[in-house]
Amino acid sequence: MEKGYCNICAHSARTLCSFEDEVEKIILKPDIGEAKKGDLSGFRVHKFSHKKQKFLIAYQFQAEDIVFFKIGPHENFYRELKKYLREVEV
């Protein structure tokens, strides 16, 4: 995974468990995230709070799979996601 896009190692085990719980929610109910429009059409973003901080998870359906693209704090989330997508040309 690209440096800076999801540096899980930098987070505590408790934070990691919180992220895993949110991913599990998405897997169980894929439409939980908000469908995006415009540049991010086709993506869904699930928002949640952990330790009084807002986090987002960006994902997309591809065939019968859910592909996760980014998880991180709300600050600059969409800008970083768009930059990543331009780099990998999804």
Buried (B, 14 or more C-beta within 10 A) or exposed (E): EEEEBBEEEEBEEEBEEBBEEBBEBBEEEEEBBEEBEEEBEEBBBBBBEBEEEEBBBBBBEEEEEBEBBBBBEEEEBBEBBEEBBEEEEE
